Amino acid sequence: MAYLHTRQYLPFARMSEFFSDFCNLDISQGTLCNLVEKFAQKAALAYGIIRVKKINLF
């Protein structure tokens, strides 16, 4: 879900349709949004570390 949203720029409506059609999973747009937000929260620490290391290179 996170990959489809952040790297493929797939809208939540299309993701919901994809999971329904190809995976036989009925996932609402709201649920997808909440899950992507949880992924972002979990990745925040790693992003911060990368940001600090990148700043220290310059």
C-alpha positions in Angstrom: 0.0 0.0 0.0 2.7 2.4 1.0 4.7 1.6 -2.2 1.6 2.1 -4.4 0.8 5.4 -2.8 4.3 7.0 -2.5 6.2 5.6 -5.4 3.5 4.9 -8.0 1.3 7.8 -6.9 -1.8 5.6 -7.0 -4.9 7.4 -5.6 -6.7 5.7 -2.7 -9.7 5.0 -4.9 -7.6 3.2 -7.4 -5.8 1.3 -4.7 -9.1 0.2 -3.2 -10.2 -1.0 -6.7 -6.9 -2.8 -7.2 -7.1 -4.7 -3.9 -10.8 -5.6 -4.6 -10.2 -6.8 -8.2 -6.8 -8.5 -7.9 -6.6 -9.6 -4.3 -10.3 -10.0 -3.5 -9.9 -7.7 -0.5 -12.5 -5.0 0.1 -10.5 -2.2 1.7 -12.0 1.2 2.0 -10.1 4.4 1.0 -10.2 5.5 4.6 -8.5 2.3 5.8 -5.9 2.7 3.1 -5.2 6.3 4.2 -4.9 5.2 7.8 -2.5 2.4 6.9 -0.3 4.7 4.8 -0.2 7.1 7.7 0.9 4.4 10.0 3.7 3.4 7.6 4.8 7.0 7.5 4.9 7.2 11.3 7.0 4.0 11.5 9.4 5.3 8.9 9.8 8.7 10.5 12.8 7.7 12.7 14.6 6.2 9.7 13.9 9.3 7.6 15.3 11.5 10.4 18.5 9.5 10.5 18.9 9.7 6.8 18.3 13.4 6.8 20.9 14.0 9.5 23.5 11.9 7.6 22.8 13.7 4.4 23.2 17.1 6.0 26.5 16.1 7.6 27.8 15.2 4.1 27.6 18.8 2.9 
